[in-house]
Amino acid sequence: MRHKLSLILPLLAILLIAASFFGHADSEMSKAKASGKTEIATLAGGCFWCTESDLEKLPGVLDVVSGYSGGTLENPSYKQVASGKTNHIEVIQVTFDPEQVSYEQVLDQFFRHIDPTDDKGSFVDRGPQYRPAIFYHTPEQQQVAQSFMTEIEALGVFKKPLKTELRPFQTFWLAEDYHQDYYKRNSVRYKYYRYSSGRDSYLDEIFGSERNANPVTLRKMIDDNKVLTQGKIYTKPSDAELRNSLTELQYYVTQKDGTERAFDNEYWDNKAEGIYVDVVTGEPLFSSTDKYRSGTGWPSFTKPINDAFVVTQTDYKLVYPRTEVRSRFGDSHLGHVFKDGPKPTGLRYCMNSAAMRFIAKEDLTKEGYQEYLYLFEG
């Protein structure tokens, strides 16, 4: 009997702690609902098993349920929605306490756990029923969502244009019971599905493998980027606009990752003082103060003006990997960076003239780049 009690008592303690925890959670939800201080967000980010799991981790979120929105069929079944013929999308209904977490913070958590650039599906799940969307409940939610999405787009963290729909909320249909809390009820199957879906590998690539242990919100990334870029936002024109404004060579280099001819381009031997900006967006990229004659036949620099305006990624177009350089906001292909440059950096940013526009020192103020005049003082 004593041995059995020694096993039962710890189990009872665990159950009491769990009951206390869930009782507290239910109490918090009841208080918030009773005070009328809850809000609802309706969001679509692919498989609702995953989005439900991710949004429930956000402090201030009181409840998340899975369901369907966007179509006209009343009380649809999962099978009907999965056919892709109902116009419904898999969504989650998020109930949150606005005194603990804002609507933008809910969207921040949402965007950091989906692919908002794919309107044909979501990871392994294909079809319109898995496309990303935000169903706003109030004009205030619409304004917050639109503004936040504009800032995310300008940040360029997803490397592709956002394809997340912003739509007025109409009706939410609750999904079948077996879909609710699926990640808890069927943890093994859920973990296998999530791993195989490619969701986490994509998110690791975008936000880093430490994103769960050391999460950084999109809001912080946006604010930090504003500091680096002096608050300026550069936007990429549409493809039609680019085809109209760029020369054939400029379009080929910046949009098709092309390369111009060595010793037969505009700036390879340019010795004038000034800066070089992205021909697509105007982002400041390089300065003549860091330009040197590399002998390669392309304009070469030891460093960018501001690291905030350039991004690098591995390029496997040749037999061996190279480090490609692109503009942050325009996503223009600029060239490559190599580790055979002169001191002090030891780097050679080998750029295409066709990807840049030169602004002479005396024209910087007129062109709106007066903050870079300091480069030429003395």
Sine and cosine of phi, psi and omega as CSV:
sin_phi,cos_phi,sin_psi,cos_psi,sin_omega,cos_omega
0.00,0.00,-0.70,0.72,-0.01,-1.00
-0.88,0.47,-0.62,0.78,0.00,-1.00
-0.91,0.42,-0.66,0.75,0.00,-1.00
-0.91,0.41,-0.65,0.76,0.02,-1.00
-0.89,0.46,-0.61,0.79,-0.01,-1.00
-0.90,0.43,-0.43,0.90,0.05,-1.00
-1.00,0.06,-0.59,0.81,-0.08,-1.00
-0.96,0.28,-0.65,0.76,-0.09,-1.00
-0.87,0.49,-0.72,0.69,0.06,-1.00
-0.87,0.49,-0.61,0.79,0.01,-1.00
-0.90,0.44,-0.67,0.75,0.04,-1.00
-0.89,0.46,-0.62,0.79,0.00,-1.00
-0.90,0.44,-0.68,0.74,0.02,-1.00
-0.89,0.47,-0.69,0.72,0.00,-1.00
-0.90,0.44,-0.62,0.78,0.01,-1.00
-0.91,0.41,-0.66,0.75,0.03,-1.00
-0.90,0.44,-0.69,0.72,0.01,-1.00
-0.89,0.45,-0.69,0.73,0.01,-1.00
-0.88,0.47,-0.64,0.77,0.02,-1.00
-0.90,0.44,-0.66,0.75,-0.01,-1.00
-0.90,0.44,-0.77,0.64,-0.03,-1.00
-0.94,0.34,-0.52,0.85,0.07,-1.00
-0.91,0.42,-0.64,0.77,0.03,-1.00
-0.91,0.41,-0.66,0.75,0.01,-1.00
-0.89,0.45,-0.70,0.72,0.02,-1.00
-0.90,0.44,-0.60,0.80,0.01,-1.00
-0.91,0.42,-0.68,0.73,0.02,-1.00
-0.88,0.47,-0.66,0.75,0.02,-1.00
-0.92,0.40,-0.68,0.73,0.00,-1.00
-0.88,0.47,-0.68,0.73,0.01,-1.00
-0.89,0.46,-0.71,0.70,-0.03,-1.00
-0.90,0.43,-0.68,0.74,0.00,-1.00
-0.93,0.38,-0.65,0.76,-0.01,-1.00
-0.90,0.44,-0.56,0.83,-0.01,-1.00
-0.99,0.12,-0.08,1.00,-0.02,-1.00
0.95,0.33,0.38,0.92,-0.10,-1.00
-0.97,-0.25,0.40,0.92,0.06,-1.00
-0.99,-0.17,0.46,-0.89,0.11,-0.99
-0.78,-0.62,0.28,-0.96,-0.03,-1.00
-0.82,-0.57,0.69,-0.73,0.13,-0.99
-0.86,-0.50,0.73,-0.68,0.04,-1.00
-0.91,-0.41,0.89,-0.45,-0.20,-0.98
-0.73,-0.68,0.59,-0.81,0.05,-1.00
-0.83,-0.55,0.86,-0.52,-0.01,-1.00
-0.61,-0.79,0.66,0.76,-0.04,-1.00
1.00,-0.04,-0.51,-0.86,-0.05,-1.00
-0.78,0.63,0.86,-0.52,-0.05,-1.00
-0.96,0.28,-0.24,0.97,0.14,-0.99
-0.87,0.49,-0.68,0.73,-0.07,-1.00
-0.97,0.26,-0.72,0.69,-0.03,-1.00
-0.91,0.41,-0.58,0.82,0.07,-1.00
-0.88,0.47,-0.72,0.69,0.01,-1.00
-0.86,0.51,-0.70,0.71,-0.08,-1.00
-0.95,0.32,-0.63,0.78,-0.04,-1.00
-0.97,0.26,-0.45,0.89,0.03,-1.00
-0.94,0.35,-0.27,0.96,0.01,-1.00
-0.98,0.18,-0.21,0.98,-0.08,-1.00
-0.99,0.14,0.86,-0.51,0.04,-1.00
-0.84,0.54,0.69,-0.72,-0.03,-1.00
0.98,-0.17,-0.29,0.96,0.10,-0.99
-0.99,0.15,0.81,-0.59,-0.09,-1.00
-1.00,-0.07,-0.54,0.84,-0.04,-1.00
-0.31,-0.95,0.55,-0.83,0.10,-1.00
-0.70,-0.72,0.79,-0.61,0.04,-1.00
-0.79,-0.61,0.45,-0.89,-0.05,-1.00
-0.99,-0.14,0.55,-0.83,0.01,-1.00
-0.14,-0.99,-0.42,-0.91,-0.10,-1.00
-0.69,-0.73,0.61,-0.79,0.06,-1.00
-0.51,-0.86,0.29,-0.96,0.14,-0.99
0.97,-0.22,-0.34,0.94,-0.02,-1.00
-0.98,-0.21,-0.10,-0.99,-0.02,-1.00
-0.94,-0.33,-0.29,0.96,-0.01,-1.00
-0.93,0.38,0.80,-0.59,-0.02,-1.00
-0.98,0.21,0.65,-0.76,0.05,-1.00
0.70,0.72,0.84,0.54,-0.05,-1.00
-0.94,0.33,0.42,-0.91,0.10,-1.00
-1.00,-0.06,0.26,-0.97,0.04,-1.00
-0.86,0.51,-0.65,0.76,-0.02,-1.00
-0.88,0.47,-0.66,0.76,0.01,-1.00
-0.92,0.39,-0.68,0.73,0.01,-1.00
-0.92,0.40,-0.65,0.76,-0.04,-1.00
-0.91,0.42,-0.33,0.94,0.03,-1.00
-0.94,0.35,-0.35,0.94,-0.01,-1.00
0.98,0.19,0.17,0.99,-0.08,-1.00
-0.96,-0.27,-0.01,1.00,-0.08,-1.00
-0.99,-0.14,-0.18,0.98,-0.12,-0.99
0.94,0.33,-0.01,1.00,0.08,-1.00
-0.97,0.24,0.43,-0.90,0.06,-1.00
-0.85,-0.53,0.59,-0.81,0.13,-0.99
-0.91,0.41,0.83,-0.55,-0.05,-1.00
-0.72,-0.69,0.19,-0.98,0.18,-0.98
-0.85,-0.53,0.58,-0.81,0.08,-1.00
-0.96,-0.27,0.91,-0.41,-0.10,-1.00
-0.97,-0.25,0.88,-0.48,0.09,-1.00
-0.99,-0.16,0.82,-0.57,-0.06,-1.00
-0.67,-0.74,0.33,-0.94,0.01,-1.00
-0.99,-0.12,0.94,-0.34,-0.06,-1.00
-0.91,0.41,-0.22,0.97,0.08,-1.00
-0.98,0.18,-0.29,0.96,0.02,-1.00
-0.96,-0.27,-0.54,0.84,-0.06,-1.00
-0.55,-0.84,0.69,-0.73,-0.03,-1.00
-1.00,0.08,0.26,-0.97,0.06,-1.00
-0.88,0.47,-0.64,0.77,0.04,-1.00
-0.89,0.45,-0.62,0.78,0.02,-1.00
-0.91,0.40,-0.56,0.83,0.10,-1.00
-0.90,0.43,-0.70,0.71,0.04,-1.00
-0.90,0.43,-0.59,0.81,0.03,-1.00
-0.87,0.49,-0.74,0.68,0.04,-1.00
-0.88,0.47,-0.66,0.75,0.00,-1.00
-0.87,0.49,-0.79,0.61,-0.07,-1.00
-0.92,0.40,-0.47,0.88,0.00,-1.00
-0.99,0.17,0.06,1.00,-0.02,-1.00
-0.75,-0.66,0.27,0.96,0.03,-1.00
-0.69,-0.73,0.06,-1.00,0.21,-0.98
-0.95,-0.30,0.98,-0.18,-0.07,-1.00
-0.99,0.14,0.10,0.99,-0.08,-1.00
-0.97,-0.25,-0.01,1.00,-0.10,-0.99
-0.91,-0.40,0.96,-0.27,-0.01,-1.00
-0.99,-0.12,0.21,0.98,0.04,-1.00
-0.96,-0.27,-0.01,1.00,-0.04,-1.00
0.40,-0.92,-0.38,-0.93,0.00,-1.00
-0.51,-0.86,0.96,-0.29,0.02,-1.00
0.83,0.55,-0.82,-0.57,-0.08,-1.00
-0.96,0.27,-0.33,0.94,-0.03,-1.00
-1.00,0.03,0.89,-0.46,-0.07,-1.00
-0.94,-0.33,0.50,-0.86,0.03,-1.00
0.83,-0.55,0.38,-0.92,-0.06,-1.00
-0.90,0.44,-0.36,0.93,-0.01,-1.00
-0.95,0.30,-0.11,0.99,0.00,-1.00
-0.91,-0.42,0.15,0.99,-0.06,-1.00
-0.96,0.29,0.44,-0.90,-0.05,-1.00
-0.98,0.21,0.62,-0.78,0.01,-1.00
-0.34,-0.94,0.43,-0.90,0.13,-0.99
-0.84,-0.54,0.84,-0.54,0.04,-1.00
-0.98,-0.21,0.96,-0.28,-0.06,-1.00
-0.99,0.12,0.61,-0.79,-0.04,-1.00
-0.99,-0.11,-0.37,0.93,-0.05,-1.00
-0.63,-0.78,0.32,-0.95,0.09,-1.00
-0.86,0.51,-0.53,0.85,0.02,-1.00
-0.91,0.41,-0.68,0.73,0.05,-1.00
-0.89,0.46,-0.64,0.77,0.03,-1.00
-0.87,0.50,-0.71,0.70,-0.02,-1.00
-0.91,0.42,-0.70,0.71,0.00,-1.00
-0.89,0.46,-0.72,0.69,-0.03,-1.00
-0.90,0.44,-0.70,0.72,-0.02,-1.00
-0.90,0.44,-0.69,0.72,0.00,-1.00
-0.90,0.43,-0.69,0.72,-0.03,-1.00
-0.91,0.41,-0.67,0.75,0.02,-1.00
-0.90,0.43,-0.59,0.81,0.05,-1.00
-0.89,0.45,-0.67,0.74,0.02,-1.00
-0.93,0.38,-0.62,0.78,0.03,-1.00
-0.90,0.43,-0.67,0.74,0.02,-1.00
-0.86,0.51,-0.71,0.71,-0.01,-1.00
-0.92,0.40,-0.52,0.85,0.02,-1.00
-0.90,0.44,-0.60,0.80,0.05,-1.00
0.97,0.25,0.32,0.95,-0.07,-1.00
-0.93,0.38,-0.49,0.87,-0.05,-1.00
-1.00,0.05,-0.15,0.99,0.13,-0.99
0.94,0.35,-0.12,0.99,0.10,-1.00
-0.72,-0.69,0.40,-0.92,0.03,-1.00
-0.88,0.48,0.58,-0.81,0.07,-1.00
-0.92,0.39,0.65,-0.76,0.06,-1.00
-0.83,-0.56,0.48,0.88,-0.02,-1.00
-1.00,0.08,0.84,-0.54,0.00,-1.00
-0.96,0.28,0.59,-0.81,0.10,-0.99
-0.89,-0.46,0.94,-0.34,-0.15,-0.99
-0.75,-0.66,0.49,-0.87,0.08,-1.00
-0.94,0.33,0.65,-0.76,0.02,-1.00
-0.96,0.28,0.65,-0.76,0.08,-1.00
-0.84,-0.54,-0.91,0.42,-0.06,-1.00
-0.63,-0.77,0.59,-0.81,0.08,-1.00
-0.88,-0.47,0.79,-0.61,0.06,-1.00
-0.94,-0.35,0.82,-0.57,-0.03,-1.00
-0.92,0.38,0.73,-0.68,0.05,-1.00
-0.96,0.28,0.22,-0.98,-0.01,-1.00
-0.84,0.54,0.45,-0.89,-0.11,-0.99
-0.85,0.53,-0.58,0.81,-0.08,-1.00
-0.94,0.35,-0.24,0.97,0.06,-1.00
-0.99,0.11,-0.36,0.93,-0.06,-1.00
-0.96,0.30,0.74,-0.67,-0.02,-1.00
0.79,0.61,0.61,0.79,-0.04,-1.00
-0.85,0.52,-0.61,0.79,-0.05,-1.00
-0.91,0.41,-0.36,0.93,0.05,-1.00
-1.00,0.00,-0.69,0.72,-0.09,-1.00
-0.96,0.27,-0.50,0.86,-0.04,-1.00
-0.75,-0.67,0.87,0.49,-0.17,-0.99
-0.87,0.49,-0.63,0.77,-0.04,-1.00
-0.92,0.39,-0.75,0.66,0.01,-1.00
-0.90,0.44,-0.64,0.77,-0.01,-1.00
-0.89,0.45,-0.73,0.68,-0.02,-1.00
-0.88,0.47,-0.62,0.78,0.02,-1.00
-0.92,0.40,-0.70,0.71,0.02,-1.00
-0.88,0.48,-0.73,0.68,-0.07,-1.00
-0.89,0.45,-0.68,0.74,0.01,-1.00
-0.88,0.47,-0.69,0.73,-0.06,-1.00
-0.96,0.28,-0.37,0.93,-0.08,-1.00
-0.94,0.35,-0.43,0.90,-0.05,-1.00
1.00,0.01,0.03,1.00,-0.03,-1.00
-0.88,0.47,-0.78,0.62,-0.09,-1.00
-0.95,0.33,-0.56,0.83,0.04,-1.00
-0.92,0.40,-0.60,0.80,0.06,-1.00
-0.91,0.41,-0.72,0.69,-0.03,-1.00
-0.91,0.41,-0.58,0.82,0.07,-1.00
-0.90,0.44,-0.60,0.80,0.00,-1.00
-0.93,0.37,-0.60,0.80,-0.03,-1.00
-0.98,0.19,-0.74,0.67,-0.15,-0.99
-0.94,-0.33,-0.05,1.00,0.02,-1.00
0.99,-0.11,0.48,-0.87,-0.05,-1.00
-0.93,0.36,-0.24,0.97,0.01,-1.00
-1.00,-0.10,0.24,0.97,-0.12,-0.99
-0.89,0.45,-0.48,0.88,0.02,-1.00
-0.99,0.12,-0.66,0.75,-0.01,-1.00
-0.96,0.29,-0.62,0.79,-0.01,-1.00
-0.75,-0.66,0.95,0.31,-0.06,-1.00
-0.92,0.38,0.64,-0.77,0.09,-1.00
-0.85,-0.52,0.85,-0.53,-0.05,-1.00
-0.95,0.31,0.39,-0.92,0.08,-1.00
-0.89,0.45,-0.59,0.81,0.03,-1.00
-0.86,0.51,-0.68,0.74,0.02,-1.00
-0.91,0.41,-0.66,0.75,0.01,-1.00
-0.88,0.47,-0.65,0.76,0.01,-1.00
-0.90,0.43,-0.73,0.68,-0.02,-1.00
-0.91,0.41,-0.65,0.76,0.04,-1.00
-0.90,0.44,-0.62,0.79,-0.02,-1.00
-0.93,0.36,-0.56,0.83,0.05,-1.00
-0.89,0.45,-0.59,0.81,0.04,-1.00
-0.91,0.42,-0.71,0.71,-0.04,-1.00
-0.92,0.40,-0.57,0.82,-0.08,-1.00
-0.98,-0.20,0.27,0.96,-0.03,-1.00
0.83,0.55,0.51,0.86,0.07,-1.00
0.97,0.23,0.04,1.00,-0.03,-1.00
-0.99,0.11,0.63,-0.78,0.01,-1.00
-0.89,-0.46,0.78,-0.62,0.02,-1.00
-0.91,-0.40,0.72,-0.69,-0.05,-1.00
-0.87,-0.49,0.55,-0.84,-0.02,-1.00
-1.00,0.01,0.79,-0.61,0.05,-1.00
-0.91,0.42,0.24,-0.97,0.05,-1.00
-0.93,0.38,0.28,-0.96,-0.01,-1.00
-0.89,0.47,-0.61,0.79,0.02,-1.00
-0.89,0.46,-0.65,0.76,0.03,-1.00
-0.91,0.41,-0.63,0.77,0.00,-1.00
-0.91,0.40,-0.66,0.75,0.02,-1.00
-0.89,0.46,-0.49,0.87,-0.01,-1.00
-0.99,0.14,-0.54,0.84,-0.11,-0.99
-1.00,-0.09,-0.45,0.89,-0.05,-1.00
-1.00,-0.07,0.44,-0.90,0.15,-0.99
-0.96,0.29,0.21,-0.98,0.01,-1.00
-0.86,0.50,-0.65,0.76,0.00,-1.00
-0.93,0.36,-0.68,0.73,0.02,-1.00
-0.87,0.49,-0.67,0.75,0.02,-1.00
-0.91,0.41,-0.68,0.73,0.00,-1.00
-0.88,0.48,-0.69,0.72,-0.03,-1.00
-0.95,0.32,-0.78,0.63,-0.13,-0.99
-0.97,0.22,-0.59,0.81,-0.11,-0.99
-0.98,-0.19,-0.39,0.92,-0.03,-1.00
-0.91,-0.42,0.23,0.97,0.05,-1.00
0.86,0.52,0.59,0.81,-0.03,-1.00
-0.99,0.13,0.08,-1.00,0.04,-1.00
-0.73,-0.69,0.74,-0.67,0.03,-1.00
-0.99,0.13,0.13,-0.99,-0.03,-1.00
-0.97,0.23,0.63,-0.78,0.08,-1.00
-0.93,0.37,0.58,-0.81,0.03,-1.00
0.89,0.46,0.12,0.99,0.00,-1.00
-0.71,-0.70,0.81,0.58,0.00,-1.00
-0.55,-0.83,0.25,-0.97,-0.25,-0.97
-0.92,0.40,-0.61,0.80,-0.21,-0.98
-0.91,-0.41,0.06,1.00,-0.11,-0.99
-0.86,0.52,-0.53,0.85,-0.04,-1.00
-0.88,-0.47,0.35,0.93,-0.02,-1.00
-0.96,0.28,0.82,-0.57,-0.05,-1.00
-0.93,-0.36,0.06,1.00,-0.03,-1.00
-0.94,0.33,0.45,-0.89,0.04,-1.00
-0.99,0.13,0.69,-0.72,0.01,-1.00
0.34,-0.94,-0.20,-0.98,0.00,-1.00
-0.84,-0.55,0.32,-0.95,0.01,-1.00
-0.91,-0.42,0.79,-0.62,-0.04,-1.00
-0.87,-0.49,0.34,-0.94,0.04,-1.00
-0.88,0.48,0.80,-0.60,-0.04,-1.00
-0.92,0.40,-0.33,0.94,-0.03,-1.00
-1.00,0.05,-0.74,0.67,-0.13,-0.99
-0.91,-0.40,-0.35,0.94,-0.08,-1.00
1.00,0.01,0.12,0.99,0.03,-1.00
-0.86,0.50,0.76,-0.65,0.03,-1.00
-0.93,0.36,0.80,-0.60,-0.12,-0.99
-0.91,-0.41,-0.84,0.54,-0.11,-0.99
-0.65,-0.76,0.35,-0.94,0.00,-1.00
-0.87,-0.49,0.50,-0.86,0.06,-1.00
-0.89,0.45,-0.37,0.93,0.01,-1.00
-0.93,0.37,-0.29,0.96,0.01,-1.00
-0.92,-0.39,0.14,0.99,-0.03,-1.00
-1.00,0.03,0.60,-0.80,0.04,-1.00
-0.56,-0.83,0.31,-0.95,-0.01,-1.00
-1.00,0.05,0.95,-0.30,-0.09,-1.00
-1.00,0.00,-0.26,0.96,-0.03,-1.00
0.99,0.11,0.06,1.00,-0.05,-1.00
-1.00,0.02,-0.34,0.94,-0.04,-1.00
1.00,-0.07,0.09,1.00,0.08,-1.00
-0.82,-0.58,0.48,-0.88,0.06,-1.00
-0.87,0.49,0.77,-0.63,-0.08,-1.00
-0.80,-0.60,0.60,-0.80,-0.06,-1.00
-0.69,-0.72,0.42,-0.91,0.01,-1.00
-1.00,0.06,-0.33,0.94,-0.02,-1.00
-0.23,-0.97,0.33,-0.94,0.09,-1.00
-0.98,0.19,0.27,-0.96,0.11,-0.99
-0.90,0.44,-0.72,0.69,-0.07,-1.00
-0.55,-0.83,0.86,-0.51,-0.04,-1.00
-0.86,0.51,-0.32,0.95,-0.02,-1.00
-0.91,0.41,-0.36,0.93,-0.09,-1.00
-0.98,-0.18,0.00,1.00,0.03,-1.00
-0.79,-0.62,0.55,-0.84,0.08,-1.00
-0.77,-0.64,0.46,-0.89,0.03,-1.00
-0.84,-0.54,0.48,-0.88,0.07,-1.00
-0.45,-0.89,0.36,-0.93,-0.04,-1.00
-0.98,0.21,0.74,-0.67,-0.04,-1.00
-0.93,-0.37,0.85,-0.53,-0.02,-1.00
-0.94,-0.34,0.39,0.92,-0.06,-1.00
-0.93,0.38,-0.47,0.88,0.09,-1.00
-0.99,-0.14,-0.01,-1.00,-0.03,-1.00
-0.88,0.47,-0.60,0.80,-0.03,-1.00
-0.95,-0.30,0.48,-0.88,-0.02,-1.00
-0.96,0.29,0.61,-0.79,0.08,-1.00
-0.79,-0.62,0.31,-0.95,0.04,-1.00
-0.99,-0.14,0.95,-0.32,-0.02,-1.00
-0.99,0.15,0.53,-0.85,0.05,-1.00
-0.90,-0.44,0.78,-0.63,0.01,-1.00
-0.75,-0.66,0.41,-0.91,0.09,-1.00
-0.98,0.21,0.55,-0.83,-0.12,-0.99
-0.93,0.37,-0.79,0.62,-0.12,-0.99
-1.00,0.06,-0.61,0.80,0.00,-1.00
-0.99,0.13,-0.31,0.95,-0.07,-1.00
0.82,0.57,0.53,0.85,0.02,-1.00
-0.98,0.21,0.67,-0.74,0.17,-0.99
-0.95,0.31,0.84,-0.54,-0.05,-1.00
-0.96,-0.27,-0.64,0.77,-0.06,-1.00
0.33,-0.95,-0.59,-0.81,-0.01,-1.00
-0.64,-0.77,0.35,-0.94,0.05,-1.00
-0.88,-0.47,0.69,-0.73,-0.04,-1.00
-0.80,-0.60,0.35,-0.94,-0.05,-1.00
-0.99,-0.16,0.68,0.74,0.01,-1.00
-0.80,-0.60,0.45,0.89,-0.02,-1.00
-1.00,0.02,0.05,-1.00,-0.02,-1.00
-0.99,0.15,0.11,-0.99,0.10,-0.99
-0.93,0.36,0.43,-0.90,0.20,0.98
-1.00,-0.02,-0.21,0.98,-0.10,-0.99
-1.00,-0.01,-0.47,0.89,-0.08,-1.00
0.96,0.26,0.21,0.98,-0.05,-1.00
-0.93,-0.38,0.47,-0.88,0.10,-0.99
-0.80,-0.60,0.97,-0.25,0.10,-1.00
-1.00,0.09,0.98,-0.18,-0.07,-1.00
-1.00,-0.06,0.97,-0.25,-0.17,-0.99
-0.95,-0.30,0.31,-0.95,0.13,-0.99
-1.00,-0.06,0.78,-0.62,0.06,-1.00
-0.85,0.53,-0.60,0.80,-0.06,-1.00
-0.91,0.41,-0.28,0.96,0.00,-1.00
-1.00,0.00,-0.08,1.00,-0.13,-0.99
-0.77,-0.64,0.33,-0.95,0.14,-0.99
-0.82,-0.58,0.74,-0.68,-0.03,-1.00
-1.00,-0.03,0.72,-0.69,0.08,-1.00
-0.87,-0.50,0.90,-0.43,-0.04,-1.00
-0.91,0.42,0.46,-0.89,-0.03,-1.00
-0.79,0.61,-0.68,0.73,-0.06,-1.00
-0.95,0.32,-0.20,0.98,0.00,-1.00
-0.97,-0.25,0.03,1.00,-0.10,-1.00
-0.87,0.49,-0.72,0.69,-0.01,-1.00
-0.90,0.44,-0.72,0.70,0.00,-1.00
-0.86,0.50,-0.57,0.82,-0.05,-1.00
-1.00,0.02,-0.04,1.00,0.05,-1.00
1.00,0.02,0.34,0.94,0.00,-1.00
-0.89,-0.46,0.56,0.83,-0.07,-1.00
-0.89,0.45,-0.37,0.93,0.00,-1.00
-0.92,0.39,-0.19,0.98,0.00,-1.00
-0.99,-0.17,0.11,0.99,0.07,-1.00
-0.89,0.45,-0.44,0.90,-0.01,-1.00
-0.87,0.50,-0.42,0.91,-0.03,-1.00
-0.89,0.45,-0.41,0.91,-0.12,-0.99
-0.93,-0.36,0.17,0.99,0.04,-1.00
-0.95,0.31,0.68,-0.74,0.06,-1.00
0.97,0.24,0.00,0.00,0.00,0.00
